[in-house]
Amino acid sequence: MRELGIFLRQAREERQMTLAEAADRTKIRQAYLEAIEAGDLSSLPEDPVYVRGFVRIYAKVLGIDPDLAAKMFDEGKVPQEEPIAEYRSDSSQRQSVLEKRRALRRKRRIRFAIFVAVIAAAIAAYCYYYYYLR
């Protein structure tokens, strides 16, 4: 965890971001971010799911691939051979989970609107036939 914390601190400093700014952007307490960077698990919530989520959110704000950061947290180590820039997420290739959910909702709304339009057209055609052509 300590190596991951150092990795995240270097990434934050590279972006010239303070811990207060990072806490504001991530909506994670500054004390938790300090503990993550220090590798101090005792100051973090006991449930590793929460900590893993904090690491993912923090990595995303820093422009690092959240999946990779979570993997580093799970394994407890950071690969040493490549610089931080290699772990930056490529926004053109990956969509965040929220963006995928929004796109899915948008598609569902469009399908529903088309369905309603087809039903309304069918009812209008029936009424036209029943009242005017009969």
C-alpha beads as a LAMMPS data file, in Angstrom:
LAMMPS data file: protein, C-alpha beads

134 atoms
133 bonds

1 atom types
1 bond types

-500.0 500.0 xlo xhi
-500.0 500.0 ylo yhi
-500.0 500.0 zlo zhi

Masses

1 110.0

Atoms # bond

1 1 1 0.000 0.000 0.000
2 1 1 2.889 2.349 0.723
3 1 1 4.201 2.050 -2.843
4 1 1 0.755 2.823 -4.234
5 1 1 0.530 5.863 -1.979
6 1 1 3.871 7.165 -3.206
7 1 1 2.769 6.531 -6.781
8 1 1 -0.456 8.495 -6.274
9 1 1 1.343 11.341 -4.475
10 1 1 3.812 11.651 -7.364
11 1 1 0.930 11.760 -9.823
12 1 1 -0.822 14.448 -7.765
13 1 1 2.333 16.530 -7.481
14 1 1 2.911 16.123 -11.213
15 1 1 -0.481 17.740 -11.784
16 1 1 0.434 20.456 -9.264
17 1 1 -2.638 19.664 -7.193
18 1 1 -2.875 20.090 -3.439
19 1 1 -4.488 17.536 -1.171
20 1 1 -7.279 20.008 -0.444
21 1 1 -8.030 20.335 -4.176
22 1 1 -7.944 16.561 -4.580
23 1 1 -10.300 16.137 -1.623
24 1 1 -12.660 18.709 -3.124
25 1 1 -12.691 16.989 -6.526
26 1 1 -13.000 13.444 -5.215
27 1 1 -15.404 14.239 -2.348
28 1 1 -13.177 12.040 -0.165
29 1 1 -11.985 13.361 3.193
30 1 1 -8.532 14.908 3.059
31 1 1 -7.489 12.741 6.008
32 1 1 -8.301 9.613 3.988
33 1 1 -6.313 10.858 1.004
34 1 1 -3.357 11.595 3.307
35 1 1 -3.642 8.080 4.733
36 1 1 -3.748 6.551 1.254
37 1 1 -0.641 8.470 0.213
38 1 1 1.124 7.504 3.449
39 1 1 0.075 3.864 3.104
40 1 1 -1.555 4.020 6.538
41 1 1 -4.346 1.441 6.449
42 1 1 -5.181 1.952 10.135
43 1 1 -6.540 5.460 9.407
44 1 1 -8.796 4.198 6.628
45 1 1 -12.137 2.374 6.888
46 1 1 -11.735 -1.277 7.849
47 1 1 -13.657 -2.568 4.845
48 1 1 -11.204 -2.893 1.933
49 1 1 -14.052 -2.332 -0.531
50 1 1 -14.301 1.289 0.608
51 1 1 -10.555 1.806 0.399
52 1 1 -10.455 0.227 -3.048
53 1 1 -13.224 2.591 -4.146
54 1 1 -11.335 5.573 -2.721
55 1 1 -8.215 4.522 -4.648
56 1 1 -10.202 4.170 -7.885
57 1 1 -11.827 7.603 -7.505
58 1 1 -8.542 9.251 -6.552
59 1 1 -6.746 7.650 -9.496
60 1 1 -9.442 8.790 -11.916
61 1 1 -9.163 12.399 -10.706
62 1 1 -5.393 12.167 -11.169
63 1 1 -5.820 10.874 -14.722
64 1 1 -4.589 7.367 -13.918
65 1 1 -6.461 4.292 -15.096
66 1 1 -8.754 3.400 -12.153
67 1 1 -8.721 -0.311 -12.999
68 1 1 -4.938 -0.336 -12.862
69 1 1 -4.914 1.532 -9.540
70 1 1 -7.400 -0.962 -8.086
71 1 1 -5.234 -3.812 -9.331
72 1 1 -2.196 -2.211 -7.701
73 1 1 -4.154 -1.907 -4.447
74 1 1 -5.245 -5.548 -4.612
75 1 1 -1.719 -6.761 -5.309
76 1 1 -0.144 -4.317 -2.897
77 1 1 2.589 -3.289 -5.275
78 1 1 3.385 -0.883 -8.082
79 1 1 5.298 -1.968 -11.191
80 1 1 8.660 -0.208 -11.113
81 1 1 9.858 -0.453 -14.689
82 1 1 7.551 2.111 -16.309
83 1 1 7.052 5.801 -15.450
84 1 1 3.761 7.251 -14.234
85 1 1 2.885 8.619 -17.670
86 1 1 2.494 5.053 -18.934
87 1 1 -0.377 4.456 -16.518
88 1 1 -2.457 7.414 -17.612
89 1 1 -5.866 6.369 -18.811
90 1 1 -6.623 6.957 -22.456
91 1 1 -9.935 8.776 -22.457
92 1 1 -10.493 8.107 -26.156
93 1 1 -10.474 4.350 -25.569
94 1 1 -12.214 4.054 -22.214
95 1 1 -15.496 5.395 -20.989
96 1 1 -16.218 5.757 -17.339
97 1 1 -18.931 3.642 -15.819
98 1 1 -21.132 6.707 -15.427
99 1 1 -20.799 7.600 -19.093
100 1 1 -21.766 4.058 -20.063
101 1 1 -24.814 4.169 -17.796
102 1 1 -25.882 7.533 -19.207
103 1 1 -25.536 6.247 -22.753
104 1 1 -27.588 3.164 -21.882
105 1 1 -30.331 5.320 -20.309
106 1 1 -30.347 7.583 -23.357
107 1 1 -30.811 4.587 -25.655
108 1 1 -33.656 3.269 -23.502
109 1 1 -35.397 6.646 -23.557
110 1 1 -35.099 6.852 -27.339
111 1 1 -36.512 3.336 -27.721
112 1 1 -39.391 4.192 -25.398
113 1 1 -40.133 7.413 -27.332
114 1 1 -40.174 5.470 -30.617
115 1 1 -42.454 2.842 -29.067
116 1 1 -44.880 5.520 -27.851
117 1 1 -44.822 7.217 -31.263
118 1 1 -45.608 3.930 -33.041
119 1 1 -48.491 3.186 -30.665
120 1 1 -49.864 6.742 -31.089
121 1 1 -49.613 6.400 -34.873
122 1 1 -51.439 3.063 -34.738
123 1 1 -54.222 4.546 -32.608
124 1 1 -54.503 7.553 -34.922
125 1 1 -54.697 5.301 -37.977
126 1 1 -57.392 3.168 -36.339
127 1 1 -59.450 6.227 -35.362
128 1 1 -59.064 7.706 -38.843
129 1 1 -60.222 4.465 -40.439
130 1 1 -63.091 3.938 -37.971
131 1 1 -64.526 7.487 -38.103
132 1 1 -63.737 8.727 -41.628
133 1 1 -63.435 5.767 -43.952
134 1 1 -66.242 3.636 -42.675

Bonds

1 1 1 2
2 1 2 3
3 1 3 4
4 1 4 5
5 1 5 6
6 1 6 7
7 1 7 8
8 1 8 9
9 1 9 10
10 1 10 11
11 1 11 12
12 1 12 13
13 1 13 14
14 1 14 15
15 1 15 16
16 1 16 17
17 1 17 18
18 1 18 19
19 1 19 20
20 1 20 21
21 1 21 22
22 1 22 23
23 1 23 24
24 1 24 25
25 1 25 26
26 1 26 27
27 1 27 28
28 1 28 29
29 1 29 30
30 1 30 31
31 1 31 32
32 1 32 33
33 1 33 34
34 1 34 35
35 1 35 36
36 1 36 37
37 1 37 38
38 1 38 39
39 1 39 40
40 1 40 41
41 1 41 42
42 1 42 43
43 1 43 44
44 1 44 45
45 1 45 46
46 1 46 47
47 1 47 48
48 1 48 49
49 1 49 50
50 1 50 51
51 1 51 52
52 1 52 53
53 1 53 54
54 1 54 55
55 1 55 56
56 1 56 57
57 1 57 58
58 1 58 59
59 1 59 60
60 1 60 61
61 1 61 62
62 1 62 63
63 1 63 64
64 1 64 65
65 1 65 66
66 1 66 67
67 1 67 68
68 1 68 69
69 1 69 70
70 1 70 71
71 1 71 72
72 1 72 73
73 1 73 74
74 1 74 75
75 1 75 76
76 1 76 77
77 1 77 78
78 1 78 79
79 1 79 80
80 1 80 81
81 1 81 82
82 1 82 83
83 1 83 84
84 1 84 85
85 1 85 86
86 1 86 87
87 1 87 88
88 1 88 89
89 1 89 90
90 1 90 91
91 1 91 92
92 1 92 93
93 1 93 94
94 1 94 95
95 1 95 96
96 1 96 97
97 1 97 98
98 1 98 99
99 1 99 100
100 1 100 101
101 1 101 102
102 1 102 103
103 1 103 104
104 1 104 105
105 1 105 106
106 1 106 107
107 1 107 108
108 1 108 109
109 1 109 110
110 1 110 111
111 1 111 112
112 1 112 113
113 1 113 114
114 1 114 115
115 1 115 116
116 1 116 117
117 1 117 118
118 1 118 119
119 1 119 120
120 1 120 121
121 1 121 122
122 1 122 123
123 1 123 124
124 1 124 125
125 1 125 126
126 1 126 127
127 1 127 128
128 1 128 129
129 1 129 130
130 1 130 131
131 1 131 132
132 1 132 133
133 1 133 134
